[in-house]
Amino acid sequence: MTVRWGTARARGVLATTILGSGMAMLDGSIVNVALPRIGAEFDASVAGLQWILDGYLLALAALILIAGSLGDRFGRRRVFLVGVVWFGAASLLCGLAVSTPMLVVTRVLQGVGGALLTPGSLAILQSSFAQEDRPRAIGAWSGLGGLAAAAGPLVGGLLVQAWSWRLGFLINLPVAVACVWLARRYVPESRDETAEGRLDVTGSVLGAAGLAGVTAALVEAPARGVADPLVLVAGAVGLVALAAFVVRQRRSADPLVPPRMFADRTFTASNALTFVVYAALGGVMTLLVLQLQVSLRYSPTAAGLAGLPITVVMLVLSGRSGALAQRIGPRLQLVAGPFVLAAGMLLLTRVGPGSSYLGTVLPAVLVFGLGLAAVVAPVTATVLAAAPAEHAGVASGVNNAIARAGTLLAIAVLPAVAGLSGESYADPVALTAGWRVSLVVCAGLAALGGLLALGVSNSVLKPEHVGPQGKDHGQHCLHCAVDGPPTQVGR
């Protein structure tokens, strides 16, 4: 069934996809804002807080590639609905958690639901709307989804202060119920009738095992010691599984990630940029809310609002940034943007006990937001344009998974690099010292992203660009492969 713009069904489809993706987006905002309260209630260590964030990201990064294929084969609405119900049920379990280990397990379950529903929103729009109405539908989805991102920190802070961090998870239940009702009433089912080959379940398992092993070793090494048997075994298993994943992708007839896509230098460079920049973003955004609440004594609501200018700058400038990249080529923005991001991170090193918001925090987050706006839309457009047209969906999934993996590993590594362990995150002096070390490291990662962008072809967004497979690589779309402004971690 083809959906036309302006009809009741079109409004229903839009509402369904916005609620689904917005639910996951809002959840990430709330978890970040709620971390200090969660840590205090459960007497959690730094490693415990890392696992609360990384458990979700691990499941999401490992499963998001195969989740898109499941929707194509078994029905996009069906898989989306499974993801929404799963996410809602896991959110209930998160809200009922009585210990750090239980919350970590339920966050992993949430990540599975997030992986199932995240690719589905855009796929439903692409398959449901008439071709001439798709740009308007995707634009409305992106814009309203951006408003959800902007409101997220405020809503998260208010929910945490109104009762408990648990309300931040329980709020997902009525949203999930509304989303299911709308989907069953308005969203037509669709699937790829030409899909062939077998799902690469083995590759997905190897990827998940590799990320889990490496993450476990990085998170647990500071407390247990590098020579601890658990750390050694987890690290070895992770590295072997990742190596096996690469071999599997090279030899499989139906790989999750076709290796030939990386024959294009621009595709490889832009994904490498994505990895290091999103690693830097993950580290900064996770520690920012902790620093504001612990060291500057902000309330959860105030801490959430403090980063709101980043999202506002993104909403105002991202579209213009994408249009500029298409007109002049993406290289200038992809080189300069990460360096502006790095400058914003270095300005944030001035944020410590006694700092004023207007004189210290606001200028830093504004510069940070400008750098982010310069990078996000152009790098996504570049990744999609550098891939063969028939692999546009896979390219978006790869870029999404790489961004999640970068954030995942940054959260695992940065506390150890910054000297944060045990319950030191609750000490303003120790946290501020670690915060400043982390920002310098993240600024270096962002600057590395700018250097990697020198390998990007400046003609990649031109309609006549032809890649290594001989296919037209003209600009497919300018939506963000990482489904929304990346100012919240753990969505």
PyMOL commands that set and color helices and strands:
alter all, ss='L'
color gray80, all
select helices_A, chain A and resi 8-42+46-74+76-95+100-128+131-162+166-170+172-186+201-224+229-251+259-263+265-295+300-306+308-328+331-348+357-386+389-417+424-426+428-455
alter helices_A, ss='H'
color red, helices_A
deselect
rebuild
show_as cartoon
